[in-house]
Amino acid sequence: TVVVGLDTEPNTFDPHLTTGRASESFMSNVFDGLTLHDQDGALVPGLATSWEALDDYTWQFNLREGVSFHNGEPFNAEAVKFTLDRVLEPDRNATIAPLLQNITEVEIVDDFTVIIHIADPDLLLPARLAELYGSIMPPQYVEENGDEYIALNPIGTGPFIFEEWVIDDHITLTANPDYWGGAPAVDQIFLLVERCRSI
């Protein structure tokens, strides 16, 4: 178990409404984006195994097969479209929407291929869809449980599974043994809020 002291905690576990570094650090352990950053900051495949610009206004992403969300729901093109459409809903006021508002449409080609249409050329789009801003969510779980519930009970595809949040005290994450990138090196992360505040 790794214990980490926090002087603040996430404002929400909804990846589209997060603010602050505490929230971002949490999200990158529970959720994956289509792309990821390695330890040197280089952009590498995540839930997308490859991507290419078909022209100045369209990007194709080829998705990783055999990946499941922590609740067993399958990851596929539907999840990508659901997630990006959700970010861009006008009434949602997603905190990350300004980074992705260039997207005009997410087109499903097949279960593991999506084409993202953009209004203006954007060479940085793959980087914008990395783990902090492109966290992919499970459509069925979100639709069945609603925004208020998933804000406290997040489900992703990431290396750690959310277990518990006791507000003003701690957050517990456990290793995802079936993580597509390989099981984490530690079994549990214990994010301790109260002790850090009492110092």
GIWOUR-V490941 format. One line per field, one symbol per residue. ss: DSSP state (h for helix, s for strand, l for the rest). phi: phi as a letter, one per 40 degrees, with the letter a starting at -180 (. if undefined). psi: psi as a letter, one per 20 degrees, with the letter a starting at -180 (. if undefined). Layout:
ss=???
phi=???
psi=???
This chain:
ss=lsssslllllllllllllllhhhhhhhhhhllllssslllllsssllssssssssllssssssllllslllllsllhhhhhhhhhhhlllllllllhhhhllssssssssllssssssllllllhhhhllllllllllhhhhhhhlhhhhlllllllllssssssslllssssssllllllllllllssssslhhhhhl
phi=.bbbcbcabdcabcccbcagccccccdcccbbbcbbbcccgccbcbcbcaaaccacbabbbccccgbbcccgcccacdcccdccccdccdccfcccddcbcccbabbccadbabbbcbcbdaccddccccccbbdcbcdcccccbgcccccbbcbbbccbbcbabbdgbabbbbcccbdcchcccbcabbcbccccccc
psi=ppppppirrqhrjoiijqqqhggghghihhqqrhrrpahjjqprqdiphrqqohaijpppppqpqjpqrhjipqpahhhgggghhggjphihlphighijiiphqoppgahkpqpppqhqpnijghhhjahhikppqogggghhhrghgihimqpajaiqppgqoopjfrppqqqoijphjqqqiqhqpoooggghhi.
